[in-house]
């Protein structure tokens, strides 16, 4: 079975996107009393990560359709 034009390399974008999704979700659900050593990202940074995540998923889907 052929891997298509990209040999399924577009799926690597999901590997990049998944940690972003997890960090976004954890940061948005984090209570105010959480410990200080945990990473707290600013809302602007979370929004930027969300945009990148969306772009990665869209690009993966487009490349997969081409493949």
SULLIN-V565096 format. One record per residue. N is the residue number from 1. RES is the residue in one small letter. SS is DSSP state (@ for helix, = for strand, . for the rest). BURIAL is b if it has 9 or more other C-alpha atoms within 8 Angstrom, else e. Layout:
N;RES;SS;BURIAL + N;RES;SS;BURIAL
This chain:
1;x;.;e + 2;x;.;e + 3;x;.;e + 4;x;.;e + 5;x;.;e + 6;x;.;e + 7;x;.;e + 8;x;.;b + 9;x;@;e + 10;x;@;b + 11;x;@;e + 12;x;@;e + 13;x;@;b + 14;x;@;b + 15;x;@;e + 16;x;@;b + 17;x;@;b + 18;x;@;e + 19;x;@;e + 20;x;@;b + 21;x;@;b + 22;x;@;e + 23;x;@;e + 24;x;@;b + 25;x;@;e + 26;x;@;e + 27;x;@;b + 28;x;@;e + 29;x;@;e + 30;x;.;e + 31;x;.;e + 32;x;.;e + 33;x;.;e + 34;x;.;e + 35;x;.;e + 36;x;.;e + 37;x;.;e + 38;x;.;e + 39;x;.;e + 40;x;.;e + 41;x;.;e + 42;x;.;e + 43;x;@;e + 44;x;@;e + 45;x;@;e + 46;x;@;b + 47;x;@;e + 48;x;@;e + 49;x;@;b + 50;x;@;b + 51;x;@;e + 52;x;@;e + 53;x;@;b + 54;x;@;e + 55;x;@;e + 56;x;@;b + 57;x;@;b + 58;x;@;e + 59;x;@;e + 60;x;@;b + 61;x;@;e + 62;x;@;e + 63;x;@;b + 64;x;@;b + 65;x;@;e + 66;x;@;e + 67;x;.;e
